Amino acid sequence: MPQIKLLIQYDGTNYFGWQRQKEKLTIQAVLEESISKILKKTVKIRASGRTDTGVHALGQVATFRAEMKIPILKFKKAINCLLPPDIRVIDIEEVPDDFHPQYSVRRKSYLYYISLDEICSCFIQRYVWHYPKDLNLDAMISATEIFRGRKDFTAIAGSTDIKDKIRTVYELTVQRVDKIGFLDMFFLGNYLKIRIEADGFLRYMVRNIVGALVEVGRGRLTIHNLEEAIRRGVKPSPLQTAPAKGLFLERVVY
């Protein structure tokens, strides 16, 4: 049976994450119901990984198996007509049987945005962490080095049944930007853009890394204490998990 790969974008604001949950609105459930309606049969889809409640995606990848009775391009148009406007299938293709949306992943990257302004524009407030505090950018940049490389991320992982918490972080950058685009407009301000790329991520890993960097920027968590916490596998203190709304799954590399 053919395997179909979807490239998906979604605004996660109104959803309880990716994974189907009983009596809760999720991205997976909406997609499965729409695909099943078109194909007139029950279809289950598998993604590159779960995203949490409120997290957005620019390039989520998922697959399903089904005999396609209509051309792929026509199917793409049909599913986007059925989906709500905050979920979109932007590409679709048939892939080999040995392709796995999760286990074939080589790298993933996430973006996180923080607004440091006293007042956050109503047009971007659902996509940034509004944090109107002074942050030491140099200290935050210095702290990124602690997370790079292959290491055990037990200290900053959320509750999970996964036993192997070793991951490789290839890139972690913190950049100050003075504007964010929306349609053909730009909202001037004081923003931080954080990008992280790794071979995989644990639950809350990105949001906890962002939270740790913010604590370093506030001067409430020293680089030495953060480094020691990571080495010992204990949660650094203080540490706040950054809100989900500022997080975007950027892309998945196979």
N, C-alpha and C positions, 0 to 999 in steps of 0.2 A: 504494500500500500504506500503510495507516495507520501513523502514528508514535506510539509509546507512551512517555510520560515517567514515570520512576520517581523518587521521593524516598526516599533510602536512608540508614539509620543503620548504623554498624558500629563494633565494637571491633576495632582493627587489630592487637592484640597478637600474634595467632597467624598473621598474614599477611605476605607479602612485598610489601606495598603493593597498589595498585589494579590496575595493568596486568598482564595475562596474561604469565607467564614459563614457559619450558620447565622442567618437573619441579619447579615451586615453587607453593605454595598462595597464590593471590591472590584478592582480592575479585571482580575481573572474571570470572575463570575459574569461580568458584563460582556467581555469578549467571547467567552464560551457560549453564552446564550445567543449572541448575535450570529456567530458562526454556525451554530446548530440550527438556527432558524433558516439560514440560507441553504444549508446542505440537507435540511430535513432529516437530520440524525444527530444523536448526542455526540459531541466532540469535546475532548479534554485537551487542554494546552499546557505546555511546560515552558517556563521562562528561564532566562539566564540566572535568575536569582530573585528573591523577594525584595520588594521595597516596602518600607513601613508606612503606617498611616500618615497621610499628608505629604509624603515624598513625591517629587515629580520625576519625569523621565523624558529625556531628549532622544534616547536611543535604546529602549528596552528591546530585547530579542526574545521571541517565543516561537515554538513550533507545535504543529499538530499533524496527525496522520488522517488522511481521508482521500477517497476517490473524488477528484474534482470534475464535476459534470459541466462546469462552465469555465471559460478561459480565465486565467489568473487575473488579468487586468480588469475584466468585468467583475470578478469576485471582489477585487479591491474597491471598486466603486460601490458595489452593493453593500459591503460591510461598513464603509464609511457613511453610507446613507442611514444605516441602522444605529450606529454608535452615537452616543451623546457627543456634543461638540467638544468636551474636554478630554476625549480619547480619539486618537487618529492612527490608522495604519498607514504609514508613509511609504512602505515598500513591501513587496511580497515576492517570493521565489521558491522554486522546488529545490531541495538540497538532498545530498546523498543519505543513504540509510545510516551510515556510521556517524553522521553529524549529531551532536548532542548539545542543546542550547546551554546547558550548565557545565557538563564535564569537558566540553571542547574549548571552553573559554581559556584564553591565554592571559588577557589583561582586562581590567575594567577601570573606568575613571569616573569620578564624581566631582561636581562643582558645588561650592557653598558660598552664599552671598550674605554679607552683613551690612546693615545700614547704621552708621555711627552718628547720623544727624539727629538733632533734637526732635524734628518733625519728619516723619517718613511719608512720602507721597502715597495717596490712597491707591494709585495705579500699580504700585509695586509691593505694597505691604504684605501681600499674600505669598510673595516669593523671596523674602529676605527676613533675616533675624534683625529686628529693630533693637539695637543695643546702643543707646545714646551715652556712651561712656568714653573717656580717654583711654586709648590703648597704646602701649609701647610696641610699635611695629617692628623695630629692630630686634627686640627680645623675642617676639613671636617668630620672626624669620630664623633666628638662631635656634629656637626650640624645635623647628621642623627637622633638624638633623637627627634628633633623638628617635624619630619614627622611621627614618629611611633604612632600607636594607631588610634582610631576612631575620625575623625575631619572633618571639612569643608575645602575642598581644593580649594575653589573659587580663592584664591590668586595666585595659580600656574596652574590653568586650562587655556587651550586655549579657543578660541571662541566656544561656544557650546549652543545648545538649551536645554540641559539637565538641569532641575531645581534643582534636588537633587544632590548636589556636596559633600555629605558626603561619605567618604570611610574609610575603615580600612586598614592601612598598618601594616602587621604582622612582616615584616623583611626588613631592609635596611642596607646594609653593603658596606663599601668602603675598598678595599684591594689592596695593591701594589703587583704587580707580576713582575718577572724579565724575563719572557719568554712567548711567545705565540707559540703554535704548529701549524704547517701547513704540511699536509701529514705526513712524518716521520721525519720532521725537526723541529727545534725550533729557533725562532728569539729572540735573547737576547735583552733586552732593559729595559726601564723604563715605565711600564704600570700601569694603574689603572683599576680595575674591580669592577663595581658597580652592586649589585644585589638588586632587590626590589620585594617583594611579597605582594599582597593585595587582597581584595575581589573584586576589580574592579578598573578600571582606567578611568580618564577623558581624553579628547583630550589634547595631549602634556604634560600630567601630568608627565610622567617619564622624558621626555627630559627637562622639566622645573625644576624638582627636581635636575637633574644632573647639569643643568646650574647654579642653586642656590648654590649647593655644590662647584662648581668650583669658583664662585665669593667669597665664604667664604675662599676657599683655597688661592685665590689671595690676600685676605685681603681687598677687595673692598666692601664686604658686611659683616657686623658683625652678629654674632649669635643672639644678642639681637634684631637687626633690622629685621632679618629674622623671628624670633619668633613673633615679634609684627605685622609684615605684615600678617602672617598666621592667627593670632588671629583676626585681623581687617578685613580680607578678601580682602586686597588690594595687588596689584602686588609689590613684593619687588624690590628695585632699588639699584644698577643695577641688571639686570637679562637678561641673554641671553638664548634662547632656544637651547639646544645642537643639533648638526646636526643629522639627521636621521640615517646616515650610521653606527653609532656606536651601534645602538640599535637592540636587538634580543628579540623576544617573545620566552621565554625559554620553558614554559610548561603551560598547563591549567589543573586544578584539578577539578574533578566532585565528 
